């Protein structure tokens, strides 16, 4: 026999409220493993691509967030709720980044913030958003952009550019060529093995060396 949920959870508005509470409170908890967090988000209806990693402390105002493949979202980010937020594949979001989708129309001097409205935020593929950056409503960040830490993005960013400042402006173009592969880094095991071989060679007295350079032989003199 299938368990029956309480009546209050079967009501659409209560079910939605429960889902929003889990999204805003439980998902951001540090008690949840960052790999399991993506599974929970998918169960709540948030599109999260494979190999995406979501750190703890992220505030989710709604489920209108789409996260692509191999995205990394660092700790304590804030995703505003009214408008849609789209994060492209291979993008990295720095800690305490704020993506804002809600704003107000400008009104008279008695109350400048008039009726609320929302606009989407879109971040392209392969972007790097620095720590504590702020992206305002209606902004589209093109593929391959880098947003400097602390920048406030108020306008669209063309692809493959470095943007910094308040408000953010394009500092320079970024190369679109693939970088050379990083040099191979020796593993800890291979380093320990080379050190052991070096010690054995020194004990045998066969051409002792340090860091690839041969040492002068030690000559022991006796008194005449």
Secondary structure, 3 states (H helix, E strand, C coil): CCCCCCHHHHCHHHHHHHHHHHHHHHCCCCCCCHHHHHHHHHHCCCEECCCCEECCCCEECCCCEEECCCCEECCCCEECCCCCEEECCCCEECCCCEECCEEEEECCCCCCEEEEEECCEEECCCCEECCCCEECCCCEECCCCEECCCCEECCCECCCEEEECECCEEEEECCCCCCCCCCCCCCHHHHHHHHHHHHHHHHHCCCCEECCEECCCCCCCCCC
